[in-house]
Amino acid sequence: MIKIVEIRDLATVITNLLSAIPWVGTDLVEFPHLLVISLFILAILPTIGTLHSNALRGALPRTEKDKRYALNIPFDFLSMLVGLIDGDGYIDITKTPGGFIRIQLIFSMNMRELDMVKYIQSVLKVGRINTYPAINTVKYIISRTDLQEVVFPLLAHHGLFFLTNVRRAQFYRVMHILQNNINLFSQLPTDIPARNSLPTTPLGYIQLPFFLNWIVGFTIEEG
């Protein structure tokens, strides 16, 4: 599937070339933008792995129409979110009493961050917010199904990935579970292969298309 960022880059190149043509250039530059819009509409967010019936809890899987809103979530916002997860999120993998695997993405923050958490939830349209005034803590919890249908497909769609070793290891493990439809905790392998390599120089990090927004999200929790 063509990533939307690649489509935008292609349209920019085509636009620059066409706009240089005398007399007709101005009219022709409209075509790439129409192409981008068309391809954007056709883009889909494929569910990662098979949805477990227990995780659905009687609900129906989302349709492509249900997930279409997510394609309008800005790249900058998602880049910031990845930094936020790297800084203070946690991809939790635990064993249920029945021996199955429970997967959740959990943010645990100070209560003063409640408005920000509510905003993030309003954009993603997934997850639940739990508040614990006695310990001055708010938790934003995104379930396995929401991760499979919306959050992780969005990261793949935009070419986003985590930069800290702990979060990368958690993400690799979860993706291995989902893509191989592993349901029992006892079936989890010890070694999980890496999915992508990190830049080898400071300049390489700076040149990542999502780095500047990533550092904003990371700084919110770690700065």
Secondary structure as UniProt FT lines:
FT   HELIX           4..19
FT   TURN            22..24
FT   HELIX           25..28
FT   HELIX           30..42
FT   HELIX           53..56
FT   TURN            57..58
FT   HELIX           64..67
FT   HELIX           68..72
FT   HELIX           75..88
FT   STRAND          89..95
FT   TURN            97..98
FT   STRAND          100..110
FT   HELIX           111..113
FT   HELIX           114..124
FT   STRAND          128..132
FT   HELIX           133..135
FT   STRAND          137..143
FT   HELIX           144..146
FT   HELIX           147..151
FT   HELIX           152..158
FT   HELIX           165..179
FT   TURN            180..181
FT   HELIX           185..187
FT   HELIX           202..206
FT   TURN            209..210
FT   HELIX           211..222
//
